[in-house]
Amino acid sequence: LSNIWAPVFILFTGILYVLVPKFSLLKYKEDSQQTAQLYQQGKRVSFLLAILGFVFIQALAYLCPLFIPDTDVAKICKNYLHLIAFAMPALVYMVFYRFISEGYSQLHPILMSFIIMLICDGLLGYVFVHGIGIFPEMGGMGTGLATIISAYIGCLSMRYWVHKRIPEMSIWTETSTADLSDSIELLKQGMPIGCALVLQVLALATLAFFAARLGTQVIAAHQIVINIAMVIIMIPVAMSSAATIRIAHFNGMKYRKERRWSYYIVTAFTLFYAIVVAGILSQFARQMTAFFSQDSDVVTIAATLMCYVAIILIFDALQTVAAGILRGMQQFTQPLFVILFCYWMVIIPFSYMFGINGAFQVEPSVMTIWKIMIMGIFLAALLLTAQSYRWVLK
């Protein structure tokens, strides 16, 4: 069910991510007036996104019966989305305060808030779904209600901790107002980041759809390795955010030497991490995939695909960090163009042509799809790394 509304939230998260390098830059410039204005602009954009998210997800709820043939499943999905729409304002504002915290290099509010929200969501979900105590058994709707309550708890927690760690926030509302044109410009700058993230997610979903046409065992194996890869890539994603903050700081202070050293260090560390993890994945592929399935054929296919994941991880980690560096340099559109070209003009068309239809006598298989993914992500890593290197050296 979350796959239906998750792309909307990912888009909004990407749009608001533009605040991270901007707050980081203004922090070290010690420009309190511009920081207060940016805060007001971010609040206005967050308010707009919260409204759009609520309306759009409510619309998706009404459309569920049109693209879900099973009546019972469609009803559960519709009720779930109606509830999730009410959680969108809290989730959007939580992301807003989170990125202020990241821009100020304050990670404590993020850690505390997500721990609190995770605990609340887990406990409330169990209570509402199964019906414990005075609460009736709600099934799928229970997860939606749990998400609403935990989202607002997480949002209030994030706001509390961010205000506590950044005391000057209390005067930003009093000292500045946001100009509508500046808020729209901020929205435009963040849009490429959001679109790039959504395009990547949709590309992976499309590839999963392709793999489904090759049989149930293939799609099972494909999903196993995708899930493992999504967890492993979280470390490069975190390093990408750190690179955005540091590069934005040094760029704002005109510290070219420190900026270059940050680039070299984060790239080297990312490459080291990717190579080490790739070796582990290759060595223990069968043991890891066996945790997810008892079907020997599925495990065999998944173990083979893990070798491709190991290769992809190296290139994907490099492209992720390179995109973060470019955003730290206030270059928001270049990652979008690279993702659009490499994923939607190379990986998707060629995967369908060769992996599904077997063009030019190539045998249709999920292995072919993953080989094409390797080539496409390698190209993305090459282009983004070259672009980030060029901008850092300026």
Buried (B, 14 or more C-beta within 10 A) or exposed (E): BEEBBBBBBBBBBBBBBBBBBBBBBBBBEEBBEEBBBBBBBBBBBBBBBBEBBBEBBBEBBEBBBEEBEEEEBBBBBBBBBBBBBBBBBBBBBBBBBBBBBBBBBBBEBBEBBBEBBEEBBEEBBEBBBEEEEEBEEBBBBBBBBBBBBBBBBBBBBBBBBBBEBBEEBEEBEEBBEBEEEBBBEBBEBBBBBBBBBBBBBBBBBBBBEBBBBBEEBBBBBBBBBBEBBEEBBEBBBBBBBBBBBBBBBBBBEEBEEBBBBBBEEBBEBBBEBBEEBBEEBBEEBEEBBBEBBEBEEBBBBBBBBBBBBBBBBBBBBBBBBBBBBBBBBBBBBBBBEBBBBBBBEBBBEBBBBBBBEEEEEEEBBBBBBBBBBBBBBBBBBBBBBEBBBEBBEE
